[in-house]
Amino acid sequence: RKSTLLERLPLLPSCDAACCETGSRVYLSDGTLDVQWASRFEHVCGPLERELDVAERPEPLWQFYRLLQGRLKGLKCDSRSYYGCFRVNTQASAAADEGLRAIIDQELPAGISWAMN
């Protein structure tokens, strides 16, 4: 999450780069966003520095986010301070987990990958 990384960055030891949002957002040692790296993901998630409500973001990542939000009951979808990814919580519901996996299997857009922890 962008906000978490920026909050913690001053507390971390000196480094060449710091990454967040599943690697889509990389900050260089001077604290600037690596825009060349970030541009590789714009076709999927849009510009990482764009402040636009999720409902208005047209890219495939955000279309999929809205699909999940609208189709599955019991999911908690989190886009707060995310621009290159989002989080989904099934809230320990077996039905929500099963439904999420089915939609991922059938409708995950090209260029988007997922992980579960």
VENLIN-V379873 format. One record per pair of residues at least 4 apart in sequence whose ideal C-beta (glycine too) atoms are under 7 Angstrom apart, sorted by sequence separation. I is the first residue (numbers start at 1). J is the second residue. D is the distance in whole Angstrom. If there is no record, write none. Layout:
i=I j=J d=D
i=I j=J d=D
//
This chain:
i=1 j=5 d=7
i=2 j=6 d=6
i=3 j=7 d=6
i=4 j=8 d=6
i=5 j=9 d=6
i=8 j=12 d=6
i=19 j=23 d=5
i=21 j=25 d=4
i=27 j=31 d=6
i=28 j=32 d=5
i=34 j=38 d=6
i=35 j=39 d=6
i=41 j=45 d=5
i=42 j=46 d=6
i=46 j=50 d=6
i=52 j=56 d=5
i=60 j=64 d=6
i=61 j=65 d=7
i=62 j=66 d=6
i=63 j=67 d=6
i=64 j=68 d=7
i=65 j=69 d=6
i=66 j=70 d=6
i=67 j=71 d=6
i=68 j=72 d=6
i=82 j=86 d=5
i=93 j=97 d=6
i=94 j=98 d=6
i=95 j=99 d=6
i=96 j=100 d=6
i=97 j=101 d=6
i=98 j=102 d=6
i=99 j=103 d=6
i=100 j=104 d=6
i=101 j=105 d=6
i=102 j=106 d=6
i=103 j=107 d=5
i=104 j=108 d=5
i=108 j=112 d=6
i=20 j=25 d=5
i=27 j=32 d=7
i=33 j=38 d=6
i=42 j=47 d=6
i=52 j=57 d=5
i=57 j=62 d=4
i=91 j=96 d=7
i=12 j=18 d=7
i=19 j=25 d=7
i=27 j=33 d=6
i=28 j=34 d=5
i=90 j=96 d=4
i=108 j=114 d=7
i=19 j=26 d=5
i=68 j=75 d=6
i=79 j=86 d=5
i=90 j=97 d=4
i=25 j=33 d=7
i=26 j=34 d=4
i=54 j=62 d=6
i=69 j=77 d=5
i=78 j=86 d=6
i=9 j=18 d=6
i=17 j=26 d=5
i=18 j=27 d=5
i=68 j=77 d=6
i=77 j=86 d=6
i=78 j=87 d=4
i=17 j=27 d=7
i=38 j=48 d=5
i=90 j=100 d=6
i=104 j=114 d=6
i=17 j=28 d=6
i=26 j=37 d=5
i=46 j=57 d=5
i=54 j=65 d=6
i=77 j=88 d=5
i=17 j=29 d=7
i=65 j=77 d=6
i=88 j=100 d=6
i=5 j=18 d=6
i=16 j=29 d=5
i=25 j=38 d=7
i=46 j=59 d=5
i=75 j=88 d=6
i=76 j=89 d=4
i=15 j=29 d=7
i=24 j=38 d=7
i=45 j=59 d=5
i=65 j=79 d=6
i=5 j=20 d=4
i=33 j=48 d=7
i=44 j=59 d=6
i=75 j=90 d=6
i=76 j=91 d=6
i=33 j=49 d=7
i=44 j=60 d=6
i=45 j=61 d=4
i=74 j=90 d=7
i=24 j=41 d=5
i=44 j=61 d=5
i=74 j=91 d=6
i=2 j=20 d=6
i=9 j=27 d=7
i=1 j=20 d=6
i=2 j=21 d=7
i=74 j=93 d=4
i=68 j=88 d=6
i=24 j=45 d=7
i=65 j=86 d=5
i=74 j=95 d=7
i=75 j=96 d=5
i=9 j=31 d=7
i=74 j=96 d=4
i=2 j=25 d=6
i=25 j=48 d=6
i=24 j=48 d=7
i=72 j=96 d=6
i=54 j=79 d=5
i=75 j=100 d=7
i=72 j=99 d=5
i=72 j=100 d=6
i=72 j=103 d=7
i=71 j=103 d=7
i=48 j=83 d=5
i=68 j=103 d=7
i=48 j=84 d=6
i=45 j=83 d=6
i=45 j=84 d=5
i=67 j=107 d=7
i=41 j=84 d=6
i=64 j=108 d=7
i=64 j=109 d=6
i=64 j=112 d=6
i=60 j=109 d=4
i=60 j=111 d=7
i=61 j=112 d=6
i=60 j=112 d=6
i=25 j=84 d=6
i=24 j=84 d=3
i=21 j=82 d=6
i=24 j=85 d=6
i=21 j=83 d=7
i=22 j=84 d=7
i=21 j=84 d=4
i=22 j=85 d=5
i=21 j=85 d=5
i=44 j=111 d=5
i=44 j=112 d=6
i=3 j=81 d=4
i=2 j=81 d=5
i=1 j=81 d=5
i=1 j=82 d=6
i=2 j=83 d=6
//
